[in-house]
Amino acid sequence: SQKIEQNSEALNIQEGKTATLTCNYTNYSPAYLQWYRQDPGRGPVFLLLIRENEKEKRKERLKVTFDTTLKQSLFHITASQPADSATYLCALPIRRGNTPLVFGKGTRLSVIA
Amino acid sequence: DAGVIQSPRHEVTEMGQEVTLRCKPISGHDYLFWYRQTMMRGLELLIYFNNNVPIDDSGMPEDRFSAKMPNASFSTLKIQPSEPRDSAVYFCASSALRWANYNEQFFGPGTRLTVL
């Protein structure tokens, strides 16, 4: 089954800079990949989905890329703000087809004012 | 819609006691998932249902864990007997199988379980 690695447990950046989080996966290439945000004491919240035939997806200050050759997705937050501080999880299907998701352990982002 | 509802939000119990966690999914969603989250292991899928039927329970750690979904608006996760290593945050999530959404999941607020 699929395994996910998110590059670091924690990332600290200065307000206004771009945060870049990495999600690497093994085994097969999924049909899509998702990113979620989780705040302390709350459940994950869906942010973005990118399909295997899409190289890049944007939503406001968020940008996600998907490189099936490298088996990697990058998640960027531009002009970061302290309110962006949270844990970000990537998720993708356990197997091809309509299957449940497997989640990475997440990267805890802290944006320092 | 109120979103996914879970109860209780916090549960403290003693080892050996029975624990029941409850979940009400979003109306109209036909998939329901139970997850467990710990610092060590992250978010792990325990079991999921489609149209109230359990599809895959391979993530359930032991026979002490059981889950039911008697109707489309209610599910329970039961641990009997509970052990300290069961301490974790348990999340329920639901989703609708719509092509455009590619299985986006909506999570509840979680139940923080502490077994002493």
Contacts between the chains, C-beta under 8 A, distances in Angstrom:
chain1	res1	chain2	res2	distance
A	31	B	102	7.7
A	32	B	102	4.9
A	34	B	102	7.6
A	34	B	104	7.0
A	41	B	109	7.7
A	41	B	110	7.8
A	42	B	109	6.0
A	42	B	110	7.3
A	43	B	4	7.6
A	43	B	91	5.3
A	43	B	93	7.2
A	43	B	107	3.0
A	43	B	108	5.6
A	43	B	109	5.7
A	43	B	110	5.5
A	44	B	43	7.3
A	44	B	91	7.8
A	44	B	105	7.8
A	44	B	107	5.1
A	45	B	107	7.1
A	46	B	104	4.8
A	46	B	105	6.7
A	46	B	106	7.4
A	49	B	101	7.9
A	49	B	102	5.4
A	49	B	104	6.7
A	51	B	102	7.4
A	89	B	43	6.9
A	93	B	103	7.4
A	98	B	97	6.8
A	98	B	103	7.1
A	100	B	33	6.5
A	100	B	45	5.5
A	100	B	48	5.4
A	100	B	56	7.1
A	100	B	103	8.0
A	101	B	45	7.6
A	101	B	103	6.8
A	101	B	105	6.7
A	102	B	45	7.2
A	103	B	42	6.3
A	103	B	43	4.2
A	104	B	42	7.0
A	105	B	41	8.0
A	105	B	42	3.7
A	105	B	43	7.8
A	106	B	42	6.8
A	106	B	43	8.0
